[in-house]
């Protein structure tokens, strides 16, 4: 394994009734910018719980953050945060709200005129406003990592920022807040979590048995618990297990000392930018295609995955790899998510801009950096 430093300062508060702890967590702060999305938190009781816990603070609300947060929306919040001189930002919602909040926190402190510069050019941040979250949709793992993804409609871009300055100071995870999520969002969260693990696991062997077993345990948990959540959305234990799985899948520990792929995400982001398709659904469309395209390079891990996660047997490793990919597709389909471009009424001809965008950036994706524009075109064809 490679040398690495593990740094994750986020305090996790997990369980029923944990929103009440906000009052003690935010004692040092007096002026809070509370960010949220379309208002679902006002229907499930979360909004009232949060405001009650913040009764000793001045709370400025900013709503309307999109499922794929837009730069223009974030910049409105940046101006409010600066004008009101807020000293903390609290995200209340899912990963998209938290991603936007991270960007807002960084942009408020960015010394340049154009905050998009640091995300477009991967510039190092010097500071950010402190932030925390009340999570209502487990999927992205953003509650325990320094990652955020922001879209910019006018340029057709969807890009990521990764910087330790935007680690949440704390994250409150109460599984009961997820009870009212629609089936589509439950399924998206399971798929998003699953693919996060796959991006860090299905690469090549590096003598990391503990990391492999850790990844496999999360995948097996998702396979076991996912269908239960679809059938019994108010089962606390199931929702708690899925919420914890989503956090562990991308809390920066799983990736330490092992190679990462992330090509499925980077290709999928372009589909979201083009057609505003749910992030998780783009992953379900492109992961099988990436695995097929990279089957030879990923063969050892695909076979291991098939045997350990899906219980496959046999000596024909090529067949085992194919069966493992097929099992993955079957699992996604069982959740009701699309697994091909045709499932969302698209053809490869409709998404030629994906390869063009990566060619323009000079992208070299995957754990071997061997996926360029030509290979992306081939992957798109396999996703048809």
MOHUPE-V774105 format. One record per backbone hydrogen bond with DSSP energy under -1.0 kcal/mol. NH is the residue of the N-H (numbers start at 1). CO is the residue of the C=O. If there is no record, write none. Layout:
NH | CO
NH | CO
This chain:
11 | 169
13 | 171
15 | 173
18 | 15
20 | 17
21 | 18
22 | 19
25 | 21
26 | 22
29 | 26
32 | 58
33 | 88
34 | 60
35 | 90
36 | 62
42 | 39
43 | 40
44 | 40
47 | 41
49 | 45
50 | 46
51 | 47
52 | 48
53 | 49
54 | 50
55 | 52
57 | 54
58 | 30
60 | 32
62 | 34
64 | 37
65 | 36
71 | 151
74 | 70
75 | 71
76 | 72
77 | 73
78 | 74
79 | 75
80 | 76
81 | 77
82 | 78
83 | 79
84 | 80
86 | 81
87 | 31
88 | 31
89 | 130
90 | 33
91 | 132
92 | 35
93 | 134
98 | 94
99 | 95
100 | 96
101 | 97
102 | 98
103 | 99
104 | 100
105 | 101
106 | 102
107 | 103
108 | 104
117 | 114
118 | 115
120 | 116
121 | 117
123 | 118
129 | 105
132 | 89
133 | 170
134 | 91
135 | 172
136 | 93
144 | 141
145 | 142
148 | 161
150 | 159
151 | 69
152 | 157
155 | 152
156 | 152
157 | 152
159 | 150
161 | 148
163 | 146
166 | 163
167 | 164
169 | 131
171 | 11
172 | 133
173 | 13
177 | 174
178 | 175
179 | 176
181 | 178
186 | 182
187 | 183
188 | 184
189 | 185
190 | 186
191 | 187
192 | 188
193 | 189
194 | 190
195 | 191
196 | 192
197 | 193
198 | 194
199 | 195
200 | 197
201 | 197
202 | 198
203 | 201
212 | 208
213 | 209
214 | 210
215 | 211
216 | 212
217 | 213
218 | 214
219 | 215
220 | 216
221 | 217
222 | 218
223 | 219
224 | 220
225 | 221
226 | 222
229 | 225
230 | 226
231 | 227
232 | 228
235 | 232
239 | 235
240 | 236
241 | 237
242 | 238
243 | 239
244 | 240
245 | 241
246 | 242
247 | 243
248 | 244
249 | 245
256 | 253
258 | 255
261 | 199
266 | 262
267 | 263
268 | 264
269 | 265
271 | 267
272 | 268
273 | 269
274 | 270
275 | 271
276 | 272
282 | 278
283 | 279
284 | 280
285 | 281
286 | 282
287 | 283
290 | 286
291 | 287
292 | 288
293 | 289
294 | 290
295 | 292
298 | 294
302 | 298
303 | 299
304 | 300
305 | 301
306 | 302
307 | 303
308 | 304
309 | 305
310 | 305
312 | 306
317 | 315
320 | 316
321 | 317
322 | 318
323 | 319
324 | 320
325 | 321
326 | 322
327 | 323
328 | 324
329 | 325
330 | 326
331 | 327
332 | 328
333 | 329
334 | 330
336 | 333
337 | 332
341 | 383
344 | 341
345 | 342
346 | 341
350 | 347
351 | 348
354 | 351
356 | 352
357 | 353
358 | 354
359 | 355
360 | 356
361 | 357
363 | 358
365 | 371
369 | 366
371 | 365
376 | 372
377 | 373
378 | 374
379 | 375
380 | 376
381 | 377
382 | 378
383 | 379
384 | 381
